[in-house]
Structures are given as structure tokens and as C-alpha cells.
Amino acid sequence: MTSREWRYFWLRFGLVSVALIFLARLFFVQIVEHGKYVREANAMRIKQYELLAKRGEVYFMDGDNKVSPAILNERTWTIFVDPSFIIKNAGTNGVKKKEYVQEKLTEVLGDNLIVKWEKVWENEDNMYVEIAKQIDYDTVVKIKDIGLKGVGRKETSRRVYPNGTMAAQLLGFMNAEGTASGVEGALNDRLTGTNGSLKTVTDVNEIPISIGNDNIEVPAQNGESIVLTIDENIQRKADAVLEDVVKRYNGGIAAASAIVMQPTTGKVWAMANYPTYNPEQYWKEKDANVYVNRVTETPYEPASTCKPFTYAAAIDTGKLNPDSTYTNYGYTKVDDRTIKNAYSSADVLGQLTFRKALDYSLNTGSVEVLRRMGDGEITKSARKTLYNYFHDIFGLGERTGIELFESKGIVISPDDSDGNAVRYANMTFGQGLNPTMIQMAAAFSSLINGGDYYTPTVIAGTYEDGALKPAEAKLPVRRTVTKATSTEMRRMLEEVRGQNGGRHDPAGYSIGVKTGTAETLKNGHYTSEKTIAGALGFGGSKADGALPEYVVMVRLDGNRLLWGSTDAIPVFTEISNFMLEYLRIAPQI
């Protein structure tokens, strides 16, 4: 071939070779690596978003049928920056330098900044740093109007407590790490929803397009909104009464607690503690003890408020007739110990009925009741009977099952080496054992309601579609005493009330109460330098066959000597009188 023909040959060969290379590359891209490029394309046009579930809200009852908010959700935003983008693109495409971004964001966010700026910029490859949380809508709009590139926001929410400090220990809070107290913690599984997801095709502005087979949506499941049995009006009254008594005693009372229950259902209407705090600003508190719900979480020695259970055990087993007598010398010997009556009843001596012994809250009387259960001696059989009633029947020293965090407490068994006659003699008047207030109130409710023990509850139902969906009514879980014993105990406690504050009750009502004054331990010995004063009682109609309509229990932890009969009883009386009016209980004159 001529040189010209050779040139054409090589030209054609080159063109064919280039074409074959292009064809091979196209085959490789479109056939062999098809899946890869589809995935890369989808990564650019298909976005996956997390759909956040809303945490359930919490409500109080407001009377019989209405509800009112206790914990609500409020929309907030988290503000973040992309240090890598800002640093590497500063000065181009309108991207401001980090100093300008820092100045403007500091100007708008101020004290809401949660990180130091030098930490934000120290890693130039970092693409995400949160600089502020729980930012309100107005502030977010200001940041948006500045138009800073490399600054983003994501929607979150925060918990709002419309009633401020009311029922703070009961409601609790959730901190930034997700640890929660009170209702927020105990009911967390029900309040927490399940996040969903949205996988969708987006346009160039990353706005989801509602068409296409590639759209997949798994809806978020919001948490339950729960209605509590707590009546906000009763709770507000209990809170106010406790605050008033603590402030009036000007340091004499370290802490005060109260519970109000419906004895025929186990529903808790109020659970109050003072000092208190604002759950929206929980981090400002220096003493973590203020977060504790003392009604359910702090066992203590309830003193003479425990005596009704001792008397009920002996009456229920047929070992005691309240009208029988014993000789009160002002003290009694148990093994090597001498047990005395309180100073206030030191001059009540001689032959007394057991009714009078309870009226005057004589420790010697309750010890003698235990002896009667052992046919004159504090035998192991007598101790087992008392333990059976206190622990197994009334539930002292065991968790009640209320839907809150609660402590177990302690009631020593007679089979334990410490369960001796001296301890059990002390237990008859409420020392040497450690129940909680909720255990005492639930047990007392059964004692005066005819003998039915209801598991205490704070759940009234759920809030759905703007209305209360009531929870299923709970049935009694066991019987504690016979109806006859319950009737007798109501009668005896009404007599006690006549001795202790009855003159302050409006006429025509059935009111019964037992007070208590517990010494506290210091260096292994009981001392009256600091005492716990308590009152536990009921109220309701005086009509024949009517059962008590409320139970009120009060606990005052003193920084000095306090008495149940003089310091705790006025608190009980004020709440009791409020309940008579609030429940519109008609007097029987």
C-alpha cells in the first residue's frame, strides 16, 4: 500500500479503536456499574429524614370530669454550625468568615450558647457542632434573617410546667441525658413514643416530592398523654398549707409532706412536698434532696400513727375488747428496757380502758395490746401475729405498686435475730420499723373503708382526641380486717379526734385521726432534739352506713422538738376542712 493508503488505514483504525473504547466504557458504566451509579444518584436525590415522635403530655384532674395541663410540650430548636464549611469557604459565594459568624450568633443567642467558640473552631474538619439548645421561635427567626451559610437548625421540644412548682416532686423532670424523676421517669415507657422515618425523592432545594415509588414513610408513634388522679385544686391547697407551716416555723421544720387519698378506690388526689422547686429550672437547685418525693421514696418511723394497726390486729384476732382495762403506771418493762409514755400523757395513770389508752396515745397501752395477743406475754406467737398484720396484710415495709418510684422500707421479722420483744414493743407505737407514707395511707384507707385494700394509683386514664379516656377501675386486692373491726376502728379514731382538735371541725361530720411524734436517732440513740410529727386521719359523712370519703396524712420533719398533737394536727385540720367543703359533703345535724 502506498503511504497515503497507510495513513487512511491507521486513521480508520484509530477511529474504530476510539469508538470501541467508548462503547466498552459505556457498557461498563451502563451495564456493569449500573447499580453503583443508581445508588450515587439516589444518594443525591433521595433523602431519609427521621420523624420525631412527640412525648406524651401529662394532665391533672380538675373536679370530676375536666382535666388541666400539668406537663406540656413546647416547640424549640437546636442551633448548630458547620465549622468545616465556614472555614474552607470563607469569602466565597457569600460565606462569611468565622469571626463574623461568631459575632452575629453571640449577639442573638447570648447566654443560650452552650459551648465556647474556641472549641467550635478547633477542629477544621468538624462538620457539626451544636451551639445552643431549646431556642424559641423568635430567636430562630432572627438567626434565619441574618442569612448565615454554614449555620443550621433542627426542631426539638422542651417540657413546660404551667403550674410552676406545684407537685414538682410528683411530676419530676427529664435532664439533658434523658434521666428522669417523678412521673416523667416512672411512666417514661408510656410517655416516650417511637420515632418514624421518611425516605423520599427531593428537588434541588431538598424539599420532599410527594410522588414516586421511592417514597417510604414509617409514621412516628407519639407517646401516650396521661391524666393523673391528682386533683389540681386539692394539690394546690396541700402545697399551700405545707409552704405556710414551714415558713411560719422559721427554720423549725426542715421538710413537710402530705398525701390525700380516696379510701374507697385508692386514687391519690394530692401528693405534696415542701421545700419544692421549679422543674423547668431543676439545674438551679444545689440540694438534690429537694427532688425526692418523700411520700413514696423516704421510709421513716411513723410513731403513734401506727397504733391503729396494732389495735386493729388484736381486735381482728379476737384478742382485745376495746372496753377491757389495764393498769397504767406510766411505764412498762420489756426485758431489760423501760418504755415510758410521752410527756404530755404522763399524768394519765391508773385503771384505763384501751379506748382511753388510744385516746391519750399511751405507749404502755399499745405494748399491753401486744401482750394480750400473746395471752399476757410478748411471745414469738404474738410477734408473728403483729408481723403478719403489719407486713403481710397491711403491706408495711413492702412496695405498694403505685405507678411511681417508691422505696420498700423495713419491717423486721420475728424470725430475725433483731425481731425480739423489745423491738416489737416499740413497733406497737411506730418505732423500730420504717414504712413510707404511701404504705401508711393505703393501709389506713383499708382499715377505715370496711377492710378492702386498694393498690394506690395516680393514673386516671389517658387524654385522647381532647377528652379523658378513663382507666379501668381497680378492684380491691385483698381484705385486711373484717367490717366489724373497721367499724370499731372508725369509732375509736373519732373518739381520739374528740381529744385532739375536734373542736375545729364543723359540726355534723365523721372525722377520725391519730397523731404521732417520732424521736430520731443520734449516735445510735433516740433523741427528742429533732422529731418527726405526723397526723393520719379520715373524714366524711356522718350518715348511717357512710364510709369515709377522704384520707389525709401529714408528716413534718423538725429541726427541733415537734408534736403531732400540736404541730401536725393543725395541718391535718386545714386540709380536712377544705376537703369537706370541696367534696360538698352534706353535714348530718
C-alpha positions in Angstrom: 0.0 0.0 0.0 1.0 3.5 -0.7 1.9 5.8 2.1 -1.4 7.6 1.6 -3.3 4.3 2.0 -1.4 3.5 5.1 -2.4 6.8 6.6 -6.1 6.2 5.9 -5.8 2.8 7.3 -4.3 4.0 10.6 -6.8 6.8 10.8 -9.7 4.4 10.4 -8.1 2.0 12.8 -7.7 4.8 15.4 -11.2 6.0 14.9 -12.6 2.4 15.3 -10.4 1.9 18.4 -11.6 5.1 20.0 -15.2 4.1 19.2 -14.6 0.7 20.7 -13.1 2.2 23.8 -16.2 4.5 24.1 -18.5 1.6 23.6 -16.6 -0.5 26.2 -16.7 2.3 28.7 -20.4 2.9 28.1 -21.1 -0.8 28.5 -19.1 -0.8 31.7 -20.8 2.3 33.1 -24.4 1.4 32.0 -24.3 -2.3 32.5 -21.6 -3.4 34.8 -21.6 -0.4 37.2 -25.3 0.4 36.7 -26.2 -0.3 40.3 -23.4 1.8 41.7 -24.4 4.9 39.8 -28.0 4.4 40.6 -27.1 4.4 44.3 -25.0 7.5 43.9 -27.8 9.3 42.1 -30.3 8.2 44.7 -28.0 9.5 47.4 -28.2 12.9 45.8 -32.0 13.0 45.1 -33.4 10.6 47.8 -33.1 11.8 51.3 -34.1 10.0 54.6 -35.5 12.0 57.4 -36.2 11.0 61.0 -39.7 11.7 62.0 -39.6 12.6 65.7 -42.3 11.2 68.0 -44.0 13.6 70.4 -43.5 12.8 74.1 -46.9 12.3 75.8 -48.2 15.2 77.8 -49.4 14.9 81.4 -52.7 16.3 82.9 -54.3 16.8 86.3 -57.9 16.3 87.0 -59.9 19.5 87.6 -63.0 18.3 89.5 -64.9 15.2 88.4 -64.7 15.4 84.6 -62.4 18.2 83.4 -58.7 18.0 83.0 -56.0 20.7 83.2 -52.4 20.6 81.9 -49.6 19.5 84.2 -46.7 19.0 81.7 -46.9 20.2 78.1 -44.6 20.2 75.1 -43.3 23.4 73.5 -41.5 23.6 70.1 -37.9 24.6 70.4 -34.8 24.4 68.1 -31.2 23.3 68.4 -28.8 25.6 66.6 -25.6 24.1 65.0 -22.8 25.2 62.8 -20.6 23.5 60.2 -17.0 24.7 61.0 -15.5 22.8 58.0 -17.8 24.6 55.5 -17.4 28.1 57.1 -13.6 27.9 57.4 -12.9 26.4 54.0 -15.4 28.6 52.0 -15.0 31.9 53.9 -15.1 34.8 51.4 -16.6 32.8 48.6 -20.3 32.5 47.5 -21.4 34.8 50.3 -19.9 32.7 53.1 -18.9 34.9 56.0 -15.7 34.4 57.9 -15.9 32.6 61.2 -15.3 35.8 63.2 -18.4 37.4 61.6 -20.5 34.3 62.2 -19.3 34.1 65.8 -20.1 37.8 66.4 -23.6 37.6 65.0 -24.6 34.4 66.7 -23.2 35.6 70.0 -25.3 38.8 69.6 -28.5 36.8 69.0 -28.0 33.8 71.3 -26.2 35.5 74.2 -26.4 33.3 77.4 -28.0 30.5 75.4 -24.7 29.4 74.0 -23.7 26.0 75.4 -20.1 25.8 74.0 -17.1 28.1 73.9 -16.2 29.4 70.4 -12.6 28.2 70.6 -14.0 24.7 70.9 -16.2 25.2 67.9 -13.3 26.2 65.6 -10.6 24.0 67.0 -11.3 21.1 64.5 -11.4 22.5 60.9 -12.8 19.1 59.6 -15.7 19.1 62.0 -19.0 19.4 60.1 -21.4 19.6 63.0 -21.3 21.4 66.4 -24.3 22.2 68.5 -24.0 25.7 70.0 -27.4 26.2 71.5 -30.5 24.1 72.6 -34.1 24.8 73.4 -34.2 28.0 71.4 -37.5 29.7 70.9 -39.2 30.6 67.6 -38.5 34.3 67.8 -34.8 33.7 68.2 -34.7 31.2 65.4 -36.3 33.8 63.1 -33.6 36.4 64.0 -30.9 33.9 63.1 -32.6 33.0 59.8 -32.9 36.7 58.9 -29.2 37.2 59.2 -28.7 34.5 56.4 -25.6 32.9 57.7 -24.4 30.0 55.5 -23.0 27.0 57.4 -25.5 27.6 60.3 -28.4 25.3 60.6 -31.2 24.4 63.0 -33.3 21.3 63.8 -36.6 21.2 65.6 -36.8 19.8 69.1 -39.1 20.3 72.0 -39.0 21.0 75.7 -41.2 20.3 78.7 -43.3 23.1 80.1 -44.9 23.1 83.6 -47.8 25.5 83.5 -48.3 25.3 87.3 -44.7 26.2 88.2 -43.6 24.4 91.4 -46.9 22.7 92.1 -46.5 18.9 92.6 -42.9 19.2 91.4 -41.6 16.1 93.2 -44.5 14.1 91.9 -44.2 15.3 88.3 -40.4 15.2 88.2 -38.3 16.3 85.2 -36.1 14.9 82.5 -32.5 16.1 82.2 -30.3 16.5 79.1 -29.0 13.0 79.4 -32.5 11.5 79.4 -32.6 10.7 83.1 -35.9 11.4 84.6 -37.6 11.6 88.1 -41.2 11.5 89.2 -43.9 10.8 86.7 -41.5 11.7 83.9 -39.3 8.8 84.9 -41.7 6.3 86.3 -44.0 6.5 83.3 -41.3 7.1 80.8 -42.1 3.9 78.7 -45.7 5.2 78.2 -44.8 8.8 77.6 -42.0 8.0 75.1 -43.1 7.4 71.6 -41.3 5.7 68.7 -39.6 7.8 66.0 -40.6 7.2 62.4 -38.7 7.8 59.2 -39.4 9.3 55.7 -37.4 8.2 52.7 -38.3 10.5 49.8 -37.3 12.0 46.5 -36.3 15.6 46.9 -35.9 18.5 44.4 -32.8 20.6 44.1 -33.7 22.5 47.3 -34.0 19.2 49.2 -37.8 19.7 49.5 -39.6 16.3 49.6 -41.7 15.5 46.5 -44.9 13.6 47.2 -44.7 11.4 44.1 -42.7 8.4 43.2 -42.3 4.8 44.0 -39.1 5.5 46.1 -41.1 7.3 48.8 -41.3 5.3 52.0 -42.9 6.7 55.2 -43.0 5.0 58.6 -45.1 7.3 60.8 -43.9 8.3 64.2 -45.9 6.9 67.1 -46.4 9.6 69.7 -46.3 8.7 73.4 -49.4 8.4 75.5 -50.8 11.5 77.1 -51.6 10.6 80.7 -54.2 12.0 83.0 -53.3 11.7 86.7 -55.8 11.2 89.5 -54.3 14.3 91.2 -56.9 17.0 91.5 -55.2 20.3 90.9 -57.4 22.1 93.4 -56.7 19.7 96.2 -53.0 19.6 95.2 -52.8 23.4 95.2 -54.3 23.5 98.7 -52.0 20.9 100.1 -49.0 22.7 98.6 -50.1 26.0 100.0 -50.7 24.6 103.5 -47.3 22.9 103.7 -45.5 26.0 102.5 -47.3 28.1 105.0 -46.5 25.9 108.0 -42.8 25.6 107.0 -42.4 29.4 106.6 -44.3 30.1 109.9 -41.9 27.9 111.8 -39.0 29.9 110.5 -36.5 27.0 110.3 -38.1 24.8 112.9 -39.4 22.4 110.1 -36.8 21.0 107.7 -39.4 19.4 105.4 -43.1 18.8 105.2 -45.1 16.3 103.2 -48.8 15.4 102.8 -51.0 12.9 100.8 -54.7 13.0 100.2 -56.5 9.8 99.0 -59.9 8.5 98.2 -60.0 5.4 100.6 -62.7 3.5 98.6 -60.7 3.5 95.3 -57.0 4.0 96.1 -56.9 7.2 94.0 -54.4 9.7 95.1 -55.8 13.3 95.0 -52.8 15.1 96.2 -49.1 14.4 96.9 -47.3 17.4 98.2 -43.8 18.2 99.5 -42.1 21.3 100.7 -39.4 22.7 100.1 -40.1 22.4 96.4 -38.5 23.6 93.1 -39.3 24.6 89.6 -39.0 21.5 87.2 -38.3 23.9 84.3 -35.2 25.1 86.1 -34.2 22.0 88.1 -30.5 22.6 87.4 -30.5 25.6 89.7 -31.1 23.6 92.8 -28.0 22.9 94.9 -29.5 20.3 97.2 -30.7 17.2 95.3 -32.9 16.2 98.2 -35.4 18.7 97.0 -36.2 16.4 94.0 -37.2 13.5 96.3 -40.9 12.6 96.6 -40.8 11.9 100.3 -44.3 10.4 100.2 -43.2 7.4 98.3 -39.4 7.4 98.4 -38.4 8.1 102.1 -39.2 5.4 104.7 -39.4 6.7 108.3 -40.6 5.8 111.7 -44.2 6.8 111.8 -44.6 6.8 115.6 -48.1 6.7 117.1 -49.9 7.0 113.7 -49.1 3.2 113.6 -51.1 2.4 116.8 -54.4 1.9 115.0 -52.9 -1.0 113.1 -51.7 -2.5 116.4 -55.2 -2.2 118.0 -56.9 -3.5 114.8 -54.7 -6.6 114.7 -55.7 -7.5 118.3 -59.4 -6.7 117.8 -59.5 -8.6 114.5 -58.0 -11.7 116.0 -60.4 -11.6 119.0 -57.6 -10.9 121.5 -58.8 -7.5 122.5 -62.0 -5.9 123.7 -61.5 -2.1 123.5 -63.6 -1.7 126.7 -61.5 -4.0 128.7 -58.9 -2.4 131.0 -55.3 -2.5 132.1 -53.4 -0.6 134.8 -51.3 2.2 133.5 -48.2 3.1 135.7 -46.8 5.5 133.1 -44.2 3.0 132.1 -43.8 -0.7 131.4 -40.8 -3.1 131.4 -39.9 -5.2 128.4 -36.9 -7.4 129.1 -34.1 -5.0 130.2 -35.8 -1.9 128.8 -38.2 0.6 130.3 -40.8 2.0 127.9 -42.5 5.3 129.0 -45.4 7.3 127.9 -45.0 10.6 126.2 -44.6 13.7 128.5 -48.0 15.0 127.5 -49.8 12.0 129.0 -47.5 11.3 132.0 -50.3 12.1 134.5 -52.9 9.8 132.9 -52.5 6.9 135.4 -54.5 4.1 136.9 -57.1 1.7 135.6 -57.9 2.6 132.0 -59.9 1.1 129.1 -57.9 0.5 125.9 -60.2 3.1 124.2 -58.8 5.7 126.7 -55.3 4.4 126.1 -55.6 5.1 122.4 -57.3 8.5 123.1 -54.3 9.6 125.1 -51.8 7.8 122.8 -50.3 5.8 125.7 -47.3 3.7 124.7 -48.0 1.4 127.6 -51.4 0.7 126.2 -50.1 -0.4 122.8 -47.5 -2.6 124.5 -50.2 -4.2 126.6 -52.2 -4.8 123.4 -49.3 -6.9 122.1 -49.1 -8.8 125.4 -52.8 -9.6 125.0 -52.0 -11.1 121.6 -49.6 -13.4 123.5 -52.1 -14.1 126.4 -50.2 -11.8 128.7 -46.6 -12.1 127.4 -44.8 -10.8 124.3 -44.3 -14.3 122.9 -43.0 -15.1 119.5 -46.5 -16.1 118.5 -47.7 -12.6 119.4 -44.9 -11.1 117.4 -45.7 -13.2 114.4 -49.3 -12.1 114.6 -48.3 -8.4 114.7 -45.8 -9.0 111.8 -48.5 -10.8 109.8 -50.8 -7.8 110.1 -48.2 -5.1 109.7 -46.3 -6.6 106.8 -48.4 -9.3 105.1 -51.9 -7.8 105.5 -51.4 -4.0 105.7 -48.3 -4.1 103.5 -46.0 -2.0 105.6 -42.4 -2.5 104.5 -43.4 -3.6 101.0 -43.8 -1.5 97.8 -47.5 -0.8 97.2 -47.4 -1.0 93.4 -48.3 2.7 92.8 -47.1 3.8 89.4 -44.2 5.9 90.8 -40.7 5.3 92.1 -41.1 4.0 95.7 -39.0 2.6 98.4 -39.6 -0.7 100.1 -39.0 0.2 103.8 -38.3 -2.2 106.6 -40.4 -4.3 109.0 -38.2 -6.8 110.8 -39.5 -10.4 111.0 -39.7 -12.1 114.4 -37.6 -14.9 112.8 -34.8 -12.4 112.5 -32.4 -12.1 115.4 -33.4 -8.4 115.8 -37.1 -9.2 115.9 -37.1 -9.5 119.7 -39.7 -8.5 122.3 -38.1 -5.0 122.8 -38.3 -4.2 119.1 -41.8 -5.4 118.7 -42.9 -3.5 121.8 -41.5 -0.4 120.1 -43.2 -1.3 116.8 -46.6 -1.2 118.5 -46.2 2.6 118.7 -44.4 3.1 115.4 -40.7 2.9 116.3 -38.3 0.2 115.1 -39.9 -0.1 111.7 -39.7 2.1 108.5 -42.6 2.2 106.1 -43.3 5.0 103.7 -46.2 7.5 103.8 -47.9 5.8 100.8 -47.8 2.5 102.6 -49.3 4.0 105.7 -52.0 5.9 103.8 -53.0 2.9 101.7 -53.1 0.6 104.7 -55.1 3.1 106.8 -57.6 3.5 103.9 -58.3 -0.2 104.1 -58.6 0.0 107.9 -61.4 2.5 107.8 -63.2 1.7 104.5 -64.6 -1.7 105.6 -61.4 -3.7 105.1 -60.7 -3.5 101.4 -57.1 -2.9 100.4 -56.8 -1.0 97.1 -53.4 -0.6 95.4 -52.9 3.2 95.4 -52.9 4.8 92.0 -52.1 8.1 90.3 -53.4 7.2 86.9 -56.9 8.3 86.0 -56.6 7.4 82.3 -55.3 8.8 79.0 -56.1 12.0 77.1 -57.2 11.2 73.6 -58.8 13.4 71.0 -59.4 16.2 73.5 -61.1 14.0 76.1 -60.4 11.8 79.1 -60.4 8.1 78.4 -60.8 6.7 82.0 -58.6 3.8 83.1 -60.3 0.6 84.1 -61.5 0.8 87.7 -59.3 -1.2 90.1 -60.7 -3.8 92.4 -59.6 -4.5 96.0 -56.5 -6.8 96.0 -57.2 -8.2 99.5 -59.1 -7.8 102.7 -57.2 -6.5 105.7 -59.7 -6.6 108.5 -63.4 -7.5 109.0 -66.1 -4.9 108.5 -66.8 -5.1 112.2 -63.2 -4.3 113.1 -63.2 -1.5 110.6 -66.3 0.0 112.1 -64.8 -0.3 115.6 -61.6 1.4 114.5 -63.5 4.3 112.9 -65.4 4.7 116.2 -62.3 4.7 118.2 -60.5 7.2 115.9 -63.5 9.5 116.1 -63.1 9.4 119.9 -59.4 10.2 119.5 -60.3 13.2 117.4 -62.6 14.4 120.2 -59.4 14.6 122.3 -57.3 16.0 119.6 -58.5 19.0 117.6 -62.2 18.0 117.2 -63.3 21.4 118.3 -62.0 22.8 115.0 -64.2 20.5 112.9 -67.5 21.8 111.5 -70.5 20.0 113.1 -72.2 17.0 111.6 -69.3 15.1 110.1 -67.4 11.9 110.9 -63.7 12.8 111.5 -61.2 10.5 112.9 -57.4 10.9 113.3 -54.3 9.6 115.1 -51.2 11.7 115.6 -47.6 10.7 116.2 -44.3 12.1 117.4 -41.2 10.1 116.5 -37.8 10.7 118.1 -34.9 10.5 115.7 -31.6 8.6 116.0 -28.4 10.3 117.1 -25.3 8.3 117.7 -27.3 5.2 117.9 -29.8 6.5 120.5 -33.2 8.1 120.2 -33.3 11.9 120.9 -36.1 14.5 121.0 -33.8 17.2 119.7 -35.3 16.6 116.3 -38.6 14.8 115.8 -41.0 13.8 113.1 -44.6 14.9 113.8 -47.4 13.2 112.0 -51.2 13.0 111.6 -53.2 10.4 109.8 -57.0 10.6 109.6 -60.2 10.5 107.6 -63.3 12.4 107.1 -66.8 12.1 105.5 -70.5 12.0 106.1 -72.0 11.1 109.4 -74.9 9.3 107.8 -75.6 5.8 108.8 -73.6 3.3 106.8 -71.5 6.0 105.1 -67.8 5.2 104.6 -65.1 7.9 104.9 -64.6 9.9 101.7 -61.0 11.0 102.1 -57.8 10.2 104.0 -55.2 12.8 104.8 -51.7 12.1 106.1 -49.2 14.8 107.2 -45.5 14.5 108.0 -43.4 17.3 109.5 -39.6 16.7 109.9 -38.5 19.0 112.6 -35.2 20.7 113.3 -36.4 20.8 116.9 -39.0 19.1 119.1 -42.3 18.9 117.3 -45.5 17.2 118.5 -48.1 15.5 116.3 -50.9 16.7 118.6 -49.9 20.4 118.4 -47.8 20.9 115.3 -49.1 18.3 112.7 -52.8 18.3 113.7 -53.5 21.9 112.5 -52.2 21.0 109.1 -54.5 18.0 109.0 -57.4 20.1 110.2 -56.9 22.7 107.5 -56.7 20.2 104.7 -59.6 18.2 106.2 -61.9 21.2 106.4 -61.1 22.1 102.8 -62.0 18.6 101.7 -65.4 18.7 103.4 -66.2 21.8 101.5 -64.6 20.8 98.2 -66.3 17.4 98.1 -69.6 19.1 99.1 -70.2 16.6 101.8 -73.5 17.3 103.5 -73.5 17.6 107.3 -75.8 15.4 109.4 -77.0 17.6 112.3 
